Amino acid sequence: MTTDKKAQRIAVFDSGVGGLTVLRELYRQLPNESILYFGDTARLPYGTRTQSEILQFVREIILWAMDQDVKMIVMACNTSSALALETVQSEFNVPILGVILPGAKAAVRKGQRIGVIATPATVTSNAYRQAIEEMNSQVQVWQVSCPEFVPLIEENRIHDPYTYEVAREYLAPLLDQRIDTLIYGCTHYPHLAPVVRSILPATVRIVDPAVHLVKAMTQELELLGLRNPYPPKPTRFCVSGCPQQFASLSVQWLGFTPTVEATELGAIETSETTHLSLGEGRRGS
Ligand SMILES: N[C@H](CCC(=O)O)C(=O)O
């Protein structure tokens, strides 16, 4: 165990390579922090899962991450943030941050007619709509669910003509509404920036919530006195699926080939009481 809490890693997790868009921002804005990245690649996509499945996965990941000696947990995943953040924040004694609120805040500062592209689960949750409307009831919000995007990105088909076709279809209803701002409501989607940008008029502003999540993390670390003053340790990459596949897909965004560990999460039982007692058990450790 690390004795100085400030030097501990920050756990960042997603279903797959989406969280790398948050990691990229972390490297830019918080270069001193040491990161533990987890991709739940054996169980992606998350966006077509039920709330109870997401909650179970998120609890398993948090329990595992807490055993790895981390000082903060970041959901680099909109689906998890929309469906599980509030619940796990009340269950675990570790700072846990999600991506929705920082993204919604940034969009409200920029636009009046906001489009959100997201996974089916995030759209159904209405998390962005609610967050935006609570901040400013005058702002109009349109959400489009994009179930094909995550599989296309994870299959490395970003520049496939089919991906452009699908993107044009998903963005058409938002263009019809003359949106002035678009939120990437899934951390995978900034990987599609060249595609999305080529379809949207230049006047439409794009909000990448990752940028604002990392700003919120910086504030939280300051507040808790947990900024790392030491040189960072190399990022540890862990996945539940195939490490080689994750490594070869990620290199285009990371600029280096990561060493990736295969990780098995301890499955936890599904009854509510079991979850809570497991969470409580780790709290004091
Ligand atoms: N990147 C995640 C998960 C996408 C998925 O696995 O469907 C999100 O922001 O929602």
The ligand as an SDF file (V2000), in Angstrom:
LIG
                    3D

 10  9  0  0  0  0  0  0  0  0999 V2000
  -18.3260    4.7620  -23.4130 N   0  0  0  0  0  0  0  0  0  0  0  0
  -19.4530    4.4240  -22.6170 C   0  0  0  0  0  0  0  0  0  0  0  0
  -20.0280    3.0490  -22.8550 C   0  0  0  0  0  0  0  0  0  0  0  0
  -20.5380    2.7630  -24.2080 C   0  0  0  0  0  0  0  0  0  0  0  0
  -21.0130    1.3250  -24.3720 C   0  0  0  0  0  0  0  0  0  0  0  0
  -20.3130    0.4050  -23.9490 O   0  0  0  0  0  0  0  0  0  0  0  0
  -22.1170    1.1460  -24.9100 O   0  0  0  0  0  0  0  0  0  0  0  0
  -20.4310    5.5500  -22.4980 C   0  0  0  0  0  0  0  0  0  0  0  0
  -19.9870    6.6780  -22.4110 O   0  0  0  0  0  0  0  0  0  0  0  0
  -21.6190    5.3940  -22.4070 O   0  0  0  0  0  0  0  0  0  0  0  0
  1  2  1  0
  2  3  1  0
  2  8  1  0
  3  4  1  0
  4  5  1  0
  5  6  2  0
  5  7  1  0
  8  9  2  0
  8 10  1  0
M  END
$$$$
